[in-house]
Amino acid sequence: MAGLSAAVALTGAGWRVSVYESGPAAGGRCRSYFDKGLGCRIDNGNHLLLSGNGAAMAYMRTIGSAATLGGPGAPVFPFLELPGGERWTLRPGNGRIPWWIFSRARRVPGTGFADYLRLMALRRAGPAVTVADALGRAGTLYRRLLEPLAVAALNTPPETGLAHLLAAVVDETLMRGGAACIPLFPRKGLSESLVDPAVAWLGARDGEVVTSRRIAALQIEGDGVTALEAPDGPLPVAGGEAVVLAVPPWVATDLLPGLVAPDAFEAILNIHFRVTADPGLAGFMGVVGGTAEWIFVKDGIVSVTISAANRMVDLPSEAIAAQVWADVRAALRLRDPMPPVRVVKEKRATFAATAAQEGRRPHARTKLANLVLAGDWTATGLPATIEGAIRSGRTAANLLGAK
């Protein structure tokens, strides 16, 4: 997504852009594909956007895909707590002044309005303070909302995840009121909303996206890149041309010796069940106290996301699916035996949002005059999210003169 974002921004500024993608399709971790075992098209993972994600919304408006997003149309977040089975819906008010925290019907059950003032501690947290230390590790609000929010946003346990990164997310969404917290997700798939329209938009403007073209090395002379080493020979980088390196951090450090980049990662598990279920109020549900964390109900598919999953990513897929299916049955009130399932393991889904790794995030600008970096792992000020990836691409383009 970082590379596509940079390509769109540069093309809009008048550059002629070529995107070289190592895989068979653009989009990186944000992609859809046909799963033969399930007999249907699925997303590799679940990504929930919020209306306050300004860079992502602007990107989709540019490529003409904003209308492909669906959702409840209001800031509603259904939750279930296991094993007790209590259900509730968080309903932030639309305005910036959080009058909703005074309404028992809108806030988390068992919490009072004063509990929500704890969120202000995120803004006061120092650069190395963790979420757990900033917010405290006890209380109903922490267990039922703040901890799930931190894990989802940071993909890192709150005991080690940085409070200031969570604060950046909260400031741009919840702190701006419910109008910035409306959940959005692709009606069809990630590729159909975020990738394919961008590729078509670039192609209509004399850009190109070349897939299955891995760049194995950079030729560097003096203070610039002079060529990209591709399987079929070098691709010259002429004077006046520039390179945006939008690759995972472990690839970037191979291509740029001496680059300091994140080197510790957290996994994400996505479990896709071939079953039809009622999407309910919002089309998704948060689960507290279970193995599943977020359940998304799509057309003929129920997909579950488990973040910060290093603790269980090496378990057999069958064991993971069995644990998760028990939660899905309870959440969606299903009686079916476990249907066909696909467990997708992303072992290096994002960098670990810890103090040590935050210190390794590089700026987009490099020592080479015609090379800039893009990726959610660069110093965006956000955790590794779609919003951060798209913002990083735009930053890279701006450094090259796109405004």
N, C-alpha and C positions, 0 to 999 in steps of 0.2 A: 504493500500500500504506500510506503514511503516513496518508492521509485515512481509509481504511477502518479502520485500527488505532485512530485517534482516535475514530471513530464508534462502534466496538464498545465501547471503554473508557467513553465517555460514556453510551452507552445502558445499559451495565451499572450505571452509577452513578445511573440514574434520569432522565437527560436525554432529551428527545424530539429526535431528530436528523434533519436533512435533509442529504443529500449531493448536491451539484451537480457533475456530471462533464461536462467539455467534450466528451469523445469519445463514441462510440456504446456503450461498455462501460466498466465500472469496472476498476480495477486498474493503470492507467498502463502502465508498461513491463512489468509482470508480467501477461501475458495470453496466451490461446490463441485461435486463430481457424482457420477453414476456408480453406485455400489452394487456389484453383481450379486453379492450374497443376499442383500436385502431386496434387490429388484427395484430400486428407486434411486432418485437423486437426493443426496444429502449434503449438508455443509460439513466441512471438516471439524468445525466447532461452532459454538453458539456465541454470538456477539450482540450484546444489547447496547444500542446507542441511546443517548438522551437528547432531548431537544436543545439542551444547553451546550452540546458539543459543536461549537461554532465552526471550527475548521472542517469537520466532517460534513456538516450541513452545507457549507459554502462549496465544498468540493462536489457534492452531489447535485447541487443546483447548477453548477457549471457544466457537468457532463449530462445533465438532463434526466437524472434518475431519482430525484427526490420523491416523486410520486410512487415509486416502487416500494416505499417503506410503509409498513402497517403498524398497528398497535392499538391500545385502548382509547387513544385520543384524549386522555386525561392523565394526571399524575397519580396513578393507582399501582400499588405494589402488594399483591396477595402473598401471605405467608402461612406456613403450617409448621407447628412445632411437634416433634416426635420425641418420645413415644406417646405423649399424652393426647395428641390429635387436636390441640386448640388451633383455631384458624382466625386470622384477622387480616385486615387490609389497611396498609399505611396510605393515607390520603393527604399529602401536603396541599395547602391552599395555593392558588395561582399567584397571589401577590408576593412581593418581596418581604413584607412584614409578616412574620410567621404566626399569625393569629391562630392557625390550625393546631398549634401545640397546646392550646387551652381547651381543645375539644377531645373528650375521651373517645368519641367515635372515629376520630381521624388518626390519633397517635397509637403507639404500640401499647397493647393492654399491659397493665401492671406498672405503667410509668406515669410520672407527673410532669407538668410543664417545665419544672425546674431542672429535670434530668437533661433536657435538651441543651441547656446552657453549657454542658460539658463539651459540646462541639467546638466552642470557642477556644478550648485548650489546644486544638490542633494548630490554630494560627500562632499561638505563643510558643510552640514547640521549637527547640533548637534543631540544628541540622542533623544531629545524631540521635535524637529522641525517637523512640519507637511508639507505635500506635498504642500498645498496651500500657506503656509508661505514661503517655500523655492523657489517656482517657480512663485509666484504671482498668482493672481486670475483672471486676465484679459488677453485679447489678443487672436488673432485667433489661434495661436499654442496651447495655453492652452486649449481652448474650443474644438478644433477639434482633438487634439492628446493626449496632456499630461494628461488631466483629464480622458478621457476614458481609457488610459493606466493605470493610477493609480488605478481606480476603479476595473479594471479587475485583476490587479496583487495583490492588497491588499484586495479586497472585503471589502473595508472600504471607506467612503467618504473622499476625499482629504483634507477636512477641519480638519479632525481628524487623518487621516492615516499618518504613519511615513515616512518621506522623506528617511531616511537611509535604510529602507526596500525596498523601490522602487529603490533606488540607487543600491542595491545588485542585483536586477533583471536586471536593465539596464546595469550594468557593465558586466554581463555575456552574454548579448545578443546584444543589439543595439550598445553598445560601442565597441564591437568586430567586427563590420561590418555585412553586410548583410548575409555573410556565416553562421553566428550564429543566424540569424533571419528567417530562412526558416520555415514556418508554417507546422506542422505535426499533423495529427489526424488519428484515427483508420479507416481503410477502412470499417470494419464490425461493430465493437463495442469495448467498453472499456474492457469488459471481454475477448474478443477474442485476444486483443493485450497485455493487461497488467496483467491479472489475470490467465486465464485458462492455458496459456503456462508456467507460474511459477508453478502452481499446478502440471502440468504434469512433469516439470523438477525436482521438488522436489521428486515426486513419483518414478521417474526413478533412484533416488539416495538414496533410502531407507528412504526418509522422508515421513511424513504423514501430511495431512491437514484434521482435524476433524471438520466438520461443526455442527451447532446447539448444541454446547457444551459451554455453558456460564460458565465462571469462576466467582463464586459469592464472593469468599474471598480468601485471602492468609493466610496460616499458617506461622507465623514468630516466630522463636526461636533464641535468641541471635542476631547475626548480619547477619542472612540469612533467606531465604524462604525455608521452609521444605516441603510444600505441597500446591497444588492448590485445592480449594474446588469446585468440579463439582457437577451437579445434581445427579449423580449416585455414589457419594462418592469422597474421597480425592485422588488426583493424587500425589504420593510422588515425591519430588525433591531430588534425591540422591546426595551424595557428589560428587563433580566434575561436576554436572549439573548446569545450570543457566537458568534464566527466563528473557525474553524480554517482557516487558509490553507495548504492542502497542494497546492502547485503547483510546477513547475520553477522554479529560481532566476531565470531570465530573465523569466518571467511575474511572479514575485513583485516584482521590481524595477520592472516596469511598473505594477503595481497599488499599490505603496507607494514613491513617490518618496523618494529619500534612503536607502533600504535598501541596505546593503552586503552583497553575496552573491557566491558564486563566479561567475567569468566566464570561466574557461578549462576546457576539457572534454576528455575522452578518449573515443574511439570504441570500440565493441565490434562485432565481426562474428559473425554466426551463419549457418552454412551448413547447409541441410537437404537431405539426399539421400533420394530415395524408393527405398529398398532394404532388403531384409531381411538381417539379420546376427545372428550369435551374440552375445548380450550378455556372455558370459564370466562371470568371477567376480563382478563388481560392477555391471555395466551401464554402466560408463564406464571411460575410460582416459586418463591423462595422457601427453602426447607431449613429449619433450625433443628439441630440435634440429631440429624440423620447422616447417612453416608452421602446421599445426593445433596447438592447445594442449591442448584437452580434447575427447574424442570420447564422445558419449552414444548408446547403442544403445537404441532404443525399438521399439514394435510397428510394423514396416514403415517406420521412419524412422531414419536415422543423422544425428545433429546434431552439428556441430562449433562450438566457441566459440574465438574469437581475441580476447584482451583487449589493452588498450593499443594499439589498432589504428590510431591516427592515421597511422602510417607507410604503411598500405596501403589505407585505407578508400576512397580516390579511384580505386583501380584498377578497371578494368571487372569487372563481376561474373563474366563468363566466365573471365577470367584468374585471379581468386581461386578460383573453383570448381575449375579445373583443377589448381592448385597443391595445394589441400586434398585433392582426390580421390586424388592419388598417395599422400598420407600415410594416408588412410583405407584404401586397398587394402592397404598394408603392415601397418597396425595390425591390421586385422580379417581379413587373409589372404583377400581377395576377388580374384576374377579378372574381375569384371564390367567392361564399359566404363562410362563415367560415366552414371549414371541421371538421370532428371529431378531438377532441383536448384532451390532457392530460396536466394538470398543476401540476408540481411536486414542492412542497415547502420544502426546507431544512432550517428550522428555525435556526438551529445552525450549519450552513455549515462550518464556520471557526471562529477562535477567531478574535475579533476586533483588527485590527493592530494599536492600539493606544499606547501612552506612558505608560498608566497605565497597559495595558495588556502585553506589552512587558516586563515590570518589573516582571511579574508573570510567565514567561516562564522558566521552570527548565532545568538544564543540564541533559544530558542522564544518567550520573552517579548518583547513589543514595547512601544513607548511608548503604544499605545492600550489602554485598560483592558479592552476586550472582544474583542481580536484577538490570537491566538497563531499561531505558525508551526509547520509540521510538514514534514518531508522529510528524506531521507538526506543532504542538503546542509547541514542545520543543524548546530549544534555538539553532536553526539551523542557524540563521543569515539571513534567508529568510522569506518571508511571507508564509502563509499556501497555498502551491501549491503541485502538484504532485512531482515536483523536490525536494521540501523541505521534503516531506514525505519519498521519496526514499533515500535521503541523510541521514535522521535521522536514518533509518534502518541500513544503512551501518555504521554510527557512533556507534550505539549500538553494532553491531557485532564486530567492531574494539576494543571496550572497553573490549570485552570478549576474545580477542586474535585473531580474524580473520583479516587478512591483505590482 
